[in-house]
């Protein structure tokens, strides 16, 4: 089965609405599933994962944050070929390195939608992120 679903987790409704209006239209042919927080994403990742092509998660969310999600799931065998992208408003200089250390494909700042789109395309096309 070809992977065709992109999961997004963010506890901010405005961010999800922005993602739906600005980012989602750039990915014709992909279904999007939105999770309202890290716990909802965690629950979804415990279900059938067939078809999940990409996971994009905010970092600061109630219950479980994006780094914890990436750390817990990105290196599991069933997610071996599924990139995880951390997208965040945090301007912590160490966050990108920390995210990659725990298994993220990349860390992108929310304000840079063009970079997020490019990074998502690269991840979906299997380009290695260095």
N, C-alpha and C positions, 0 to 999 in steps of 0.2 A: 504494500500500500504506500502510495506517495504521500509524504508529509505535506499537509496543506493548512495547518492551524497555527496561528500565532497567539500565545497567551500573554496578556498584560495584567500586571497587578499594580494597583495604586489606590490608596485610601482617600485620595482627593478627587471628588467628582468633577471639578473643573479640569483637572489634568486628563481624566478619562474622556471628557467631552472634547477637549482639544485634540487628543489622540485620535478620536473617532473622526473629527472633521479635517484634521491636517495630515495625519500620518497614514491612517487606514486607506484612504483613496489612492495612495501611492503603491499599494500592494494588491492589485486586482488579481483575483484567483485564489487569494488566501482568505480563509475564515478567521475571524477574530473572536476570542473569548476574553471577557473582562472579569477580573476578580477584584472584589472591593477592598481586600487587604491581604496581608501575608498568610493569614490562617486559611482564607478561601483558596489562595493559590496552592498552599500546601495540601489541602484537601483534594484539589483538582489533580495535583501531581501524583497522588496516591491512587487515582483512578486509572482507567485505560489510557495509556499514553500514546497509543498508535495515532499517527497523524500529526503529532505536535512537531512543528518545524523549528520553532523559536520561542523562547521565554524572555520577556522583557519585564523587569521588576523594579519598582521604586525601592529605595533603601529604607527610609524611615516610615514604618507602618506599625500599627498596634499588633501585639501578639507575637509576631515573628518578622524580623526585618529582611531586606533583600539579601544582605551578605549571609545571613543565616540560611536562607532558602538556597542560595547558590552553593554554600558550603555543604549543605545536607544532600542536595540532589544532583548537582552538575556532574559529579564524578561517579554516580551510580551507573551500573552497566546499561540499564535501560535508557539512559540519557546520553550515552556515549557520543552520539552524533547529533545531539540537540544543543545548540549554543544558548547560553544564558547571558543576557545583557543587563547590567545594572544601570538604571537611569535615575538621576538624582538632582536635587537642587543644592545639595551640599557642596561647598567650595573647598573641601578638605583636600589639600595637595596629595595626601597619602592614600586617599580612597581608591583611585584607579589601580594602584599597585596592590592594595589590599584585596580589592575585588578579583583581580587576576590571580593572586596567590590562592584564593579560595575556589577558583575554577571559572570565573567569568570570562566570556569571550572579550568583553570590553566594558568600560564604564563611560557613560556619556552624560553630559549635563543637560538637564531638561530644556534650558533656554536655547540650546543649539539643535533645533529640529532638523536642519539640513544634515548635520553630522549623524544624528540618530537614524535618519532615513538611509544614508550611505552605509552606516555600520550594520544596520539590519539587512540591507541588500547583500553586503559582503558576507555576513554570517549565513544567510540563506543560500548563497552561491558556493559556500564551502571554502571561501578564501580564508587562509590562516591569518589571524590577527597577531601581530608581533608587538 
